[in-house]
Amino acid sequence: MRIKAMLAALAVLAGLGAVGVARAQAPIVIKFSHVVAPDAPKGLAAERFRVLAEQMTHGRVRVEVYPNSQLYKDKEELEALQLGAVQMLAPSLAKFAPLGVKEFEAFDLPYVFPTKAALYAVTEGPIGRNLLQKLESKGITGLAYWDNGFKMMSANRPLHMPADFRGLRMRIQGSKVLDAQMRALGAIPQVLAFSEVYPALQAHLVDGTENPPSNMLTQRMHEVQKYVTVSNHGYLGYAVIVNKKFWDGLPRDVRGQLEQAMKEATAYEKTIAQRDNDAALEAIRKSGKTKVYTLSPQEQAEWRRALLPVQKQVEGRIGKDLIDAINRTTAQPQAHATAQLW
């Protein structure tokens, strides 16, 4: 009986050991939530990161990507990240202002980035790094900036001059800068979650919106908007972020592998953003559902004149020093090395 009891005890211990080994070998799960379609640049880059992360960690990490607001909408996702319900997001830069980091709304300033090189001089330089560091106190670690290019305006009437916006209800993200932008054009800004834009346009709850071509196409907004104006007036970008406690708790080698995966996914995202926007704009043209109009140099000059006062209006919110630093950086010769707009 004593021998049987000893054998039974050994079996239990062996079983517990096997469970411990299994738990030790279980992959680290990263839930990566975002609000756009899987075939938008951000969606494609998230999938590329998933593949790279799992390859580079040799299966020690499993990334679960949830597109199209499957888990959380715009207003919910940051809170979910801070609570640890998801580990990774790529929200648009305007989303950080409600957390108290209002400086990110500088990216919403109209006509502040004249070229791709000018944008990168900001995001990849001291300004971009300092902004990401401001998220640390919110329990967030910033990993990278992803691009989605310059935005177009759309509505059910032609938008050629600032006066054409008068009285239109234009959907915006929750950004005081974008609010000021639309008011400077004479429009009425309406804050809506990204997932709610198409049905709101379809039901005529709002008259128009602004988006890069890839977002407009993948969300089918062009099907419910008669006119699109290629204005390149504003930039839409994202920050890839993680829950700081989760990130700091990863094994150092795993964290290094994920940083490399993010670096490569970011380079890929920058490559496809322009390509997909060009293709999306051509697809919108060919659809025949929306008339695409490109501003003439004279018309764009009128838009710039109407929107320039926005910088002064939001100095108290964003910080005059930051706005001045961005303007100095984008005015440097190397910031104009690439003449092509997004």
Secondary structure, 3 states (H helix, E strand, C coil): CHHHHHHHHHHHHHHHHHHHHHHHHCCEEEEEECCCCCCCHHHHHHHHHHHHHHHHCCCCEEEEEECCCCCCCHHHHHHHHHHCCCCEECCEHHHHHHHCCHHHHHHHCCCCCCCHHHHHHHHCCHHHHHHHHCCHHHCEEEEEEEEEEECEEEECCCCCCHHHHCCCEEEECCCHHHHHHHHHCCCEEEECCHHHHHHHHHCCCCCEEEECHHHHHHCCHHHHCCEEEECCCCEEEEEEEEEHHHHHCCCHHHHHHHHHHHHHHHHHHHHHHHHHHHHHHHHHHHHCCCEEEECCHHHHHHHHHHHCHHHHHCHHHHCHHHHHHHHHHHHCHHHHCCCCCC
